Amino acid sequence: MRLIFARNFLQLSCDRQKVLFSILLLFAVWPTGCSTCFTFVSNPSTGTINISAGDGRPACGLTPAHGTVRLMVERVPLCSSCPESSPRIRHIFVSIQGIEVHESLMPADGSPEWQELAPQLATQPLQVDLVRGIDGQDEREPLAEIVTAPAGIYHQVRVRFADDVHAKDPRQGESGCRDAGSNCVVMSDDTVRPLLFGTASPELRITPERIAAGSLLILPDVGSNLIIEMKPVWSWVLSESGDVRQIPRLIGNARVERVGLKEQGTPQ
């Protein structure tokens, strides 16, 4: 009995070490979302496991995982049921100067953790029409080249717009907004109305309640389309002359779609 008990005890100890090894492995590879990491070395012949911890990524020697992202705008359809007697929206022109994502639910404007997904737009803003017309326009328009982005779960999108870039930089060409800046709504009667932004800088925040499933998941080594839809809502504002006018402002939605890497193409 004593020998059998000793043999069973050794087997139990070995099994417990295997379980412990699996648990440590899980914690070693589980993404914690911070800069702390754990490494360990197992020596089965001696039954020892050496564990070390570090609170800096360089010490750990781990390379952050990345996924490839293509930015796309989804155009909104024209109103086909609106009465002909009232002016309808024909175009919504916006000049996009940057698109960023953030992992936090409530990030500060100046947070360094904002991830810029379209850096080339900072010097070359792109004016796009958000309305899907009847002239054969595609439902979606790519905004920039395919880029790599750190894999993770993002809870906010920030779209930054150029403020009257066409007047300041002749290389941008003629604006679809004519004399109303670089961001506007053009009505069917050719009336042009500038877009209204709720912040001091022209930008649009897309928060979790307007993101599909509440977050954007960028997976490592997987192609993703980040699709952004922007459309106007009308706000009553008091002008300097004392008149009350309707001014359009933008609201946005965002979602991620998976695509094959071959279908998506090569990131820049």
C-alpha positions in Angstrom: 0.0 0.0 0.0 2.8 2.4 0.8 4.5 1.9 -2.5 1.2 2.3 -4.4 0.4 5.5 -2.5 3.8 6.9 -3.3 3.4 6.1 -7.0 0.0 7.7 -7.1 1.3 10.7 -5.2 4.1 11.2 -7.8 1.6 10.9 -10.6 -0.7 13.5 -9.0 2.2 15.9 -8.6 3.1 15.4 -12.2 -0.5 16.1 -13.2 -0.6 19.2 -11.1 2.5 20.5 -12.7 0.9 20.0 -16.1 -2.2 22.0 -15.0 0.0 24.7 -13.6 2.0 24.8 -16.8 -1.2 25.3 -18.8 -2.4 28.1 -16.6 0.9 29.9 -16.8 0.9 29.5 -20.5 -2.6 31.0 -20.7 -1.5 34.1 -18.7 1.7 34.4 -20.7 -0.1 34.7 -24.0 -3.3 36.4 -22.9 -3.4 40.0 -24.2 -3.6 42.2 -21.1 -4.0 45.6 -22.9 -1.0 47.0 -21.0 2.8 46.9 -21.1 3.3 44.2 -18.5 4.3 40.7 -19.8 5.4 37.4 -18.4 7.9 34.9 -19.7 8.8 31.5 -18.3 11.1 28.6 -19.0 10.1 25.0 -18.2 12.6 22.2 -17.6 10.6 19.0 -17.4 13.6 16.9 -16.6 14.1 18.7 -13.3 10.5 19.6 -12.7 11.2 23.4 -12.4 9.6 26.4 -14.0 11.3 29.8 -13.9 9.1 32.8 -14.2 10.1 36.4 -14.9 8.0 39.5 -15.2 8.6 42.8 -16.9 6.6 46.1 -17.1 8.1 47.3 -20.4 7.6 46.0 -23.9 11.3 46.4 -24.9 12.4 44.1 -22.0 9.9 41.5 -23.0 11.0 41.6 -26.7 7.5 41.1 -28.0 6.4 42.6 -31.3 2.9 44.2 -31.2 0.5 42.4 -33.6 -1.0 44.3 -36.5 -3.9 44.0 -38.9 -4.5 45.6 -42.2 -7.3 48.2 -42.5 -8.9 49.9 -45.6 -11.0 53.0 -44.8 -14.2 53.4 -46.7 -17.1 55.9 -46.7 -20.6 54.5 -47.3 -22.7 56.9 -49.2 -26.2 57.7 -48.0 -29.0 57.4 -50.7 -31.0 60.3 -52.0 -34.4 60.8 -50.6 -36.7 59.3 -53.2 -39.9 59.9 -51.2 -39.4 63.6 -50.5 -41.9 66.0 -52.2 -40.6 67.6 -55.4 -41.9 71.0 -54.2 -39.4 71.2 -51.4 -35.6 71.4 -51.9 -33.8 68.1 -51.4 -30.2 67.3 -50.6 -28.2 66.8 -53.8 -24.7 66.6 -52.4 -22.9 66.5 -49.0 -19.3 67.5 -49.5 -16.7 66.9 -46.7 -13.0 67.4 -46.8 -11.4 64.7 -44.6 -8.0 65.5 -43.1 -7.6 62.5 -40.8 -9.3 59.4 -39.3 -8.3 58.1 -35.9 -9.4 55.3 -33.5 -9.0 55.0 -29.7 -9.3 52.0 -27.4 -10.8 54.1 -24.5 -14.5 54.7 -24.0 -13.9 58.4 -23.1 -10.5 59.5 -24.6 -9.3 63.0 -24.1 -8.8 65.1 -27.2 -5.0 65.3 -26.7 -4.5 61.6 -25.8 -1.3 60.2 -27.4 -3.1 56.8 -27.8 -5.2 58.0 -30.8 -4.2 55.8 -33.7 -4.1 57.7 -37.0 -5.3 55.5 -39.9 -4.8 58.0 -42.8 -1.7 60.0 -42.2 -1.4 61.1 -45.8 -4.6 63.1 -45.5 -3.0 65.5 -43.1 -1.2 67.2 -46.0 -3.6 66.2 -48.8 -7.2 66.3 -47.6 -9.7 64.5 -49.6 -13.1 66.0 -50.5 -15.8 63.4 -51.0 -19.5 63.4 -51.7 -21.4 61.5 -49.1 -24.6 61.2 -51.2 -25.3 58.2 -53.4 -26.7 59.9 -56.5 -28.3 58.4 -59.6 -25.2 59.0 -61.8 -23.7 55.6 -61.2 -21.7 56.5 -58.1 -20.5 53.5 -56.1 -22.1 52.8 -52.8 -18.7 53.0 -51.1 -15.6 55.1 -51.7 -12.1 54.2 -50.4 -10.6 57.1 -48.5 -6.9 56.1 -48.4 -4.4 53.4 -49.1 -4.6 50.2 -47.1 -2.6 50.6 -43.9 -1.5 48.5 -41.0 -2.9 49.3 -37.5 -2.2 47.8 -34.1 -4.6 44.9 -33.4 -7.0 45.6 -30.6 -10.5 46.7 -29.6 -11.4 50.3 -30.4 -14.3 52.2 -28.9 -14.2 55.6 -30.6 -13.6 57.0 -34.1 -12.6 60.6 -34.7 -13.0 62.0 -38.2 -11.2 65.3 -38.7 -12.2 67.8 -41.4 -10.2 70.4 -43.2 -11.4 73.9 -42.6 -11.7 75.9 -45.8 -8.7 74.1 -47.3 -9.6 74.9 -50.9 -9.3 78.6 -50.2 -6.0 78.2 -48.4 -4.3 75.8 -50.8 -4.9 76.3 -54.5 -3.5 72.8 -55.2 -6.7 71.3 -53.8 -8.6 72.4 -56.9 -12.2 73.8 -56.9 -14.4 72.9 -53.9 -17.9 71.5 -54.5 -19.0 74.0 -51.8 -18.1 77.1 -53.9 -18.0 80.0 -51.4 -19.2 78.0 -48.4 -15.9 76.5 -47.3 -14.8 72.9 -47.7 -17.7 71.1 -45.9 -21.3 71.8 -47.0 -24.7 70.6 -48.1 -25.9 71.4 -51.6 -29.6 71.4 -52.1 -31.5 70.6 -55.3 -32.2 74.3 -55.8 -28.5 75.0 -55.8 -28.6 76.5 -52.3 -25.3 75.8 -50.5 -25.3 75.6 -46.7 -22.1 75.1 -44.6 -22.0 72.2 -42.3 -22.2 72.9 -38.5 -19.7 71.2 -36.1 -20.4 70.9 -32.4 -16.8 71.5 -31.4 -14.2 74.3 -31.9 -12.3 72.2 -34.4 -14.2 70.6 -37.3 -14.4 67.0 -36.4 -16.9 64.2 -35.9 -16.8 61.7 -33.0 -18.4 58.3 -33.5 -19.0 56.9 -30.0 -19.8 53.3 -29.0 -23.6 53.7 -29.3 -23.1 54.5 -33.0 -20.6 51.7 -33.6 -21.8 48.2 -34.6 -21.6 45.9 -31.5 -20.2 48.8 -29.5 -16.6 48.4 -30.7 -14.3 47.9 -33.6 -12.2 44.7 -33.5 -9.0 44.8 -35.5 -7.6 41.3 -35.6 -3.9 40.5 -36.2 -2.9 39.3 -39.6 -6.5 39.7 -40.8 -7.8 42.2 -43.4 -10.6 44.6 -42.3 -12.7 47.3 -43.9 -13.5 50.1 -41.6 -16.7 51.5 -43.0 -17.9 55.0 -42.0 -21.3 56.4 -42.8 -22.0 60.1 -42.3 -25.3 61.9 -42.8 -26.7 65.2 -41.8 -29.4 66.1 -39.3 -30.9 69.6 -39.1 -30.4 72.0 -36.2 -32.1 75.3 -35.5 -29.5 78.0 -34.8 -29.7 81.8 -34.2 -27.7 83.7 -36.7 -25.8 87.0 -36.1 -28.6 88.9 -37.7 -31.1 87.5 -35.3 -32.7 85.1 -37.7 -33.4 81.5 -36.8 -32.1 79.1 -39.5 -31.8 75.4 -40.1 -28.1 74.3 -40.4 -27.0 70.8 -41.1 -24.6 68.9 -38.8 -23.2 65.5 -39.2 -23.8 62.3 -37.3 -21.8 59.1 -38.1 -21.9 55.3 -37.8 -19.0 52.8 -38.1 -18.5 49.1 -38.4 -15.8 46.6 -39.4 -16.1 44.0 -42.1 -13.6 41.1 -42.6 -12.0 40.7 -46.0 -9.4 38.3 -47.3 -5.9 39.7 -47.5 -5.6 38.8 -51.2 -8.9 40.6 -51.9 -7.9 43.6 -49.9 -4.5 44.1 -51.5 -1.1 45.2 -50.2 -0.8 47.8 -47.3 1.3 50.9 -47.8 
